[in-house]
Amino acid sequence: MPKKEAPLEYLQDYIPEGSALLIYNYLYEYKVHLTITRGRKSVLGDYRHSTKSHHHRISINSNLNKYAFLITLIHELAHLLTFMQWGNRVDPHGKEWKLLYRKVLEDFIALHIYPDDILKALKKNLHNLPASSCADEDLMRVLKKYDENPTNSIFVEQVAEGKLFKIDNGQVFQRGKKVRKRFQCTEVATGKLYLFSPIFEVMAV
């Protein structure tokens, strides 16, 4: 099955110890239909607001480690809270969302459930939060260390200049120079240039 609704006791396998009660309070209060889905490359999680026929819906990727899972869930809960207060009248990652994301994040930080290195990365951007945890490169680097089933994937920034790497669909690239915040890479088969985030996960060739 590609996805399944998460019974609350089942959810404990995906989150840090000590965080369950606060999560359950949010899920119960706002009647959230939480789905744990297979890993998606494009998103770590998403939120769909309630309608006349559906409760609020949040989905989170199952292949995240427990700290990445929780941070992604907090991100989506902040979308829910933003919708409850402002509906669709504000930007999805505008100042209203950042305000609520910071508040929820601080509530979980107060539980003392994060290792010191993750806590440091979270606090670094607490007053200027990126639109996505994926956009917080320092945080993503730290979170990767806690993957329980590490793969052979590496970040683009770990590929030496001039060396080859491939992505999930089999395309092979040669890593070039860094242009501002991204790496300019050449697809071997076509010669086309692409820009990659430093923390995009790839396989060395």
C-alpha positions in Angstrom: 0.0 0.0 0.0 1.5 3.4 -0.9 -0.1 5.2 2.0 -2.1 4.5 5.2 -3.7 6.5 7.9 -1.6 6.4 11.1 -3.2 5.0 14.2 -1.8 7.1 17.1 0.0 4.2 18.8 1.6 3.4 15.4 2.8 7.0 15.1 5.2 6.5 18.0 7.5 4.5 15.8 8.1 7.6 13.7 8.6 10.4 16.3 11.1 11.2 19.1 10.4 9.9 22.5 8.6 12.5 24.6 6.9 14.2 21.7 3.8 12.0 21.4 1.4 13.8 23.8 1.9 17.2 22.3 1.4 15.8 18.8 -1.7 13.9 19.8 -3.2 17.1 21.3 -2.9 18.8 18.0 -4.3 15.9 16.0 -7.3 15.5 18.3 -8.1 19.2 18.7 -8.1 19.9 15.0 -9.4 16.4 13.9 -6.4 15.8 11.6 -6.4 12.8 9.2 -2.7 11.9 9.3 -1.3 9.8 6.5 2.2 8.2 6.4 3.1 7.7 2.8 6.0 6.3 0.8 9.0 8.6 0.2 8.5 11.4 -2.3 11.4 13.2 -3.9 9.5 16.5 -4.4 8.0 16.9 -1.0 8.6 15.6 2.6 5.0 16.3 3.6 1.9 18.2 2.7 -1.3 19.7 4.1 -4.8 19.9 2.7 -7.4 22.0 4.6 -10.7 20.7 5.7 -13.8 20.8 3.5 -17.5 19.9 4.1 -16.6 16.2 3.4 -13.1 15.9 4.7 -11.2 16.7 7.9 -7.8 18.5 7.8 -5.3 16.1 6.0 -1.6 15.9 6.5 0.7 13.4 4.9 4.4 12.8 5.9 6.9 10.6 4.1 7.6 7.3 5.9 11.3 7.2 5.0 12.3 10.2 7.2 14.2 9.7 10.4 12.2 10.5 13.6 13.6 14.1 13.9 13.0 14.9 10.3 9.5 13.4 10.5 8.6 15.6 13.5 10.0 18.8 12.0 8.1 18.1 8.8 4.9 17.5 10.8 5.4 20.7 12.7 5.8 22.5 9.4 2.4 21.1 8.2 0.7 21.8 11.5 1.7 25.4 11.1 -0.1 25.4 7.7 -3.2 24.1 9.4 -3.1 26.8 12.1 -2.5 29.5 9.5 -5.5 28.3 7.5 -7.7 28.2 10.7 -6.9 31.9 11.3 -6.6 33.4 7.9 -7.9 30.9 5.4 -6.4 31.4 1.9 -6.0 35.2 2.4 -2.3 35.0 3.2 0.8 33.6 1.5 1.5 29.9 2.2 4.9 30.7 3.7 4.3 34.3 4.6 4.8 36.1 7.9 1.7 34.6 9.4 2.8 31.1 8.7 6.3 31.8 10.0 4.8 33.2 13.3 2.8 30.1 13.9 5.6 27.7 12.8 8.0 29.4 15.2 5.4 29.1 18.0 4.8 25.4 17.5 8.5 24.7 17.0 9.3 26.4 20.3 6.7 24.3 22.1 8.5 21.2 20.9 12.0 22.6 21.6 10.8 23.1 25.2 10.3 19.3 25.5 14.1 18.8 25.3 13.8 16.0 22.7 16.3 17.2 20.1 20.0 16.3 20.1 22.3 19.3 20.6 23.4 19.6 17.0 19.8 19.6 15.7 18.7 22.0 18.4 21.6 24.4 17.3 20.5 24.2 13.7 16.9 24.8 14.5 17.6 27.8 16.7 20.0 29.3 14.2 17.1 30.3 11.9 14.3 30.6 14.4 13.8 34.3 13.7 14.1 34.1 9.9 12.6 30.7 9.1 13.0 29.3 5.5 9.8 28.3 3.7 10.8 24.6 3.9 13.1 22.5 6.1 14.6 21.4 2.7 15.7 25.0 2.2 17.6 25.0 5.5 20.8 23.4 4.2 22.5 23.3 7.6 19.5 21.6 9.2 19.3 19.0 6.4 23.0 18.1 6.8 22.6 17.5 10.5 19.3 15.6 10.1 20.9 13.2 7.6 23.3 12.0 10.3 20.3 10.5 12.1 19.0 8.3 9.3 18.4 4.8 10.7 18.9 3.0 7.4 21.5 5.1 5.7 21.7 4.7 1.9 24.6 5.0 -0.4 23.4 8.5 -1.5 25.5 11.5 -1.0 24.9 15.3 -1.4 25.9 16.9 -4.7 28.3 19.1 -2.7 30.2 15.9 -1.7 30.8 15.0 -5.4 34.2 16.3 -6.5 34.2 18.7 -9.4 34.4 16.9 -12.7 33.2 13.6 -11.2 30.0 11.9 -12.3 26.8 11.2 -10.3 23.4 9.9 -11.2 19.9 10.7 -9.9 16.9 8.4 -9.2 15.7 8.3 -12.8 19.1 7.1 -14.1 20.3 10.4 -15.6 24.1 10.8 -15.3 25.7 14.2 -14.7 29.1 15.7 -14.3 29.5 18.1 -11.4 30.7 21.5 -12.4 31.4 24.7 -10.5 29.2 26.4 -7.8 27.2 29.3 -9.2 25.9 31.4 -6.3 24.1 28.8 -4.2 23.8 25.9 -6.6 26.1 23.7 -8.6 26.1 23.8 -12.4 26.1 20.2 -13.7 26.1 18.8 -17.2 23.9 15.9 -18.2 26.3 13.5 -19.9 23.9 12.2 -22.5 22.7 15.5 -23.8 25.2 18.1 -22.7 22.5 20.2 -21.2 23.3 22.3 -18.1 21.3 21.9 -14.8 21.5 23.6 -11.5 21.5 21.4 -8.4 21.0 22.3 -4.7 24.2 21.4 -2.7 22.1 19.0 -0.6 20.3 17.3 -3.4 20.9 13.5 -2.8 22.5 11.6 -5.6 24.5 8.4 -6.2 28.2 8.5 -7.1 29.2 6.9 -10.4 
